[in-house]
Amino acid sequence: MTRGALPIEDIASFIAVAQNASFTRAAEQLGTSKSNVGKAVQRLEARLGIRLFQRTTRAVRLTEEGETYLEAARTALDGLSEAEAALAARREEPVGRVRIDVPVGFGRLLLPVFALVRSRHPQVTLELALNDRQSDAVGEGWDIVVRVGPLPDSGDMTVRKLCDLRLGLYASADYLAQRGPIAAVKELWNQEAIVFRSGSGQLRPWTVLDGGRATQIAPKAGLVTSDGRALIDAAIKGLGVAQIFDRVAHPHVVSGELQHVLPEADADGPPVHALIPVGRRMPPKTRVVLDQLAEFFR
């Protein structure tokens, strides 16, 4: 007999006959016919080239070779059962690595979220990438991608909205001490501006409320950067005024590193979404991270 994949069903029939010392009782246990059990044992004996049972009209007994094989067969099937149980538990418990791609400016903001995930689910490991480009979530193998602004048209992603942002102007206390307080939108033209260059190569204008109306202005740029973290750091270092998302700026305002300039000029900003590759079922490891992100932004 040619050797292919292990005949698991034949091995299970052999074990049932050995345990019951009977082909009839083994068939009843397995919910099949005595003939099927007999054929399964015959196939296994042919494959192994040995006799596994001594058969008489009154009894079925294991041969010496059958006893050796029974011990190995039980160990093998017990191992498979344990593996299936472990995999079933893995499907229900958050276990494994979650790869997350977030905008640069959100890196420090989200670290407490990831610390909370790790404390609650120690078997979940996190791989975090910070970038401001539009990465290919599916092609690059990300589990969660956090995106600010309009979303690409893609049927490959499940989208979950996390929050809406506000756009505010921020500067350091040192900068404002040197240049003086800013009392009106028209005074922004005389300021040193830190401006963000988007992935498309265009400078991002500032959106502000002026007299209750939203308007876009293109301030004179003293510093241009395409790195969200550099934008924040430059404002903290006193290089000028920057327009920063409110949630990103908040911890720096609390720490005293930044001051909120012209709060009445704050404007509605873009939404924040989490993108997850479409699949039949979201793994628990991904869901716990996504739920924690949603709770944080809520």
ChimeraX attribute file (.defattr): number of C-alpha atoms within 10 A of each C-alpha:
attribute: neighborCount
match mode: 1-to-1
recipient: residues
	/A:1	10
	/A:2	6
	/A:3	8
	/A:4	7
	/A:5	6
	/A:6	10
	/A:7	13
	/A:8	13
	/A:9	13
	/A:10	20
	/A:11	21
	/A:12	19
	/A:13	24
	/A:14	26
	/A:15	21
	/A:16	20
	/A:17	25
	/A:18	20
	/A:19	13
	/A:20	15
	/A:21	17
	/A:22	17
	/A:23	23
	/A:24	16
	/A:25	16
	/A:26	24
	/A:27	20
	/A:28	13
	/A:29	14
	/A:30	14
	/A:31	9
	/A:32	13
	/A:33	15
	/A:34	17
	/A:35	11
	/A:36	14
	/A:37	24
	/A:38	18
	/A:39	13
	/A:40	19
	/A:41	23
	/A:42	17
	/A:43	16
	/A:44	22
	/A:45	18
	/A:46	13
	/A:47	15
	/A:48	13
	/A:49	10
	/A:50	13
	/A:51	17
	/A:52	24
	/A:53	21
	/A:54	12
	/A:55	14
	/A:56	8
	/A:57	5
	/A:58	6
	/A:59	11
	/A:60	17
	/A:61	17
	/A:62	19
	/A:63	15
	/A:64	13
	/A:65	12
	/A:66	20
	/A:67	15
	/A:68	12
	/A:69	18
	/A:70	19
	/A:71	11
	/A:72	12
	/A:73	17
	/A:74	14
	/A:75	12
	/A:76	14
	/A:77	15
	/A:78	12
	/A:79	12
	/A:80	12
	/A:81	12
	/A:82	12
	/A:83	12
	/A:84	12
	/A:85	12
	/A:86	11
	/A:87	12
	/A:88	11
	/A:89	12
	/A:90	15
	/A:91	14
	/A:92	11
	/A:93	16
	/A:94	22
	/A:95	18
	/A:96	15
	/A:97	14
	/A:98	19
	/A:99	16
	/A:100	22
	/A:101	23
	/A:102	21
	/A:103	19
	/A:104	19
	/A:105	23
	/A:106	19
	/A:107	18
	/A:108	13
	/A:109	16
	/A:110	15
	/A:111	12
	/A:112	12
	/A:113	17
	/A:114	16
	/A:115	13
	/A:116	13
	/A:117	22
	/A:118	15
	/A:119	10
	/A:120	12
	/A:121	16
	/A:122	13
	/A:123	15
	/A:124	20
	/A:125	17
	/A:126	17
	/A:127	11
	/A:128	16
	/A:129	14
	/A:130	17
	/A:131	18
	/A:132	19
	/A:133	15
	/A:134	15
	/A:135	14
	/A:136	10
	/A:137	19
	/A:138	16
	/A:139	8
	/A:140	9
	/A:141	11
	/A:142	20
	/A:143	25
	/A:144	26
	/A:145	25
	/A:146	21
	/A:147	24
	/A:148	20
	/A:149	12
	/A:150	10
	/A:151	13
	/A:152	9
	/A:153	7
	/A:154	9
	/A:155	9
	/A:156	13
	/A:157	18
	/A:158	14
	/A:159	19
	/A:160	14
	/A:161	14
	/A:162	21
	/A:163	15
	/A:164	18
	/A:165	20
	/A:166	16
	/A:167	22
	/A:168	26
	/A:169	24
	/A:170	27
	/A:171	27
	/A:172	24
	/A:173	20
	/A:174	17
	/A:175	21
	/A:176	18
	/A:177	10
	/A:178	9
	/A:179	13
	/A:180	10
	/A:181	13
	/A:182	14
	/A:183	10
	/A:184	13
	/A:185	16
	/A:186	9
	/A:187	10
	/A:188	18
	/A:189	13
	/A:190	11
	/A:191	17
	/A:192	19
	/A:193	23
	/A:194	24
	/A:195	25
	/A:196	24
	/A:197	16
	/A:198	15
	/A:199	12
	/A:200	9
	/A:201	9
	/A:202	10
	/A:203	16
	/A:204	18
	/A:205	15
	/A:206	20
	/A:207	20
	/A:208	25
	/A:209	19
	/A:210	16
	/A:211	11
	/A:212	11
	/A:213	9
	/A:214	13
	/A:215	14
	/A:216	12
	/A:217	13
	/A:218	14
	/A:219	18
	/A:220	14
	/A:221	17
	/A:222	13
	/A:223	16
	/A:224	16
	/A:225	15
	/A:226	20
	/A:227	20
	/A:228	20
	/A:229	19
	/A:230	16
	/A:231	24
	/A:232	23
	/A:233	15
	/A:234	19
	/A:235	24
	/A:236	24
	/A:237	15
	/A:238	19
	/A:239	19
	/A:240	24
	/A:241	31
	/A:242	25
	/A:243	27
	/A:244	26
	/A:245	22
	/A:246	19
	/A:247	17
	/A:248	19
	/A:249	23
	/A:250	16
	/A:251	14
	/A:252	18
	/A:253	17
	/A:254	10
	/A:255	9
	/A:256	12
	/A:257	20
	/A:258	26
	/A:259	24
	/A:260	20
	/A:261	22
	/A:262	18
	/A:263	14
	/A:264	14
	/A:265	21
	/A:266	22
	/A:267	22
	/A:268	16
	/A:269	18
	/A:270	16
	/A:271	16
	/A:272	19
	/A:273	22
	/A:274	23
	/A:275	23
	/A:276	23
	/A:277	20
	/A:278	14
	/A:279	10
	/A:280	6
	/A:281	6
	/A:282	13
	/A:283	18
	/A:284	17
	/A:285	24
	/A:286	20
	/A:287	16
	/A:288	17
	/A:289	24
	/A:290	23
	/A:291	12
	/A:292	15
	/A:293	18
	/A:294	17
	/A:295	11
	/A:296	14
	/A:297	15
	/A:298	9
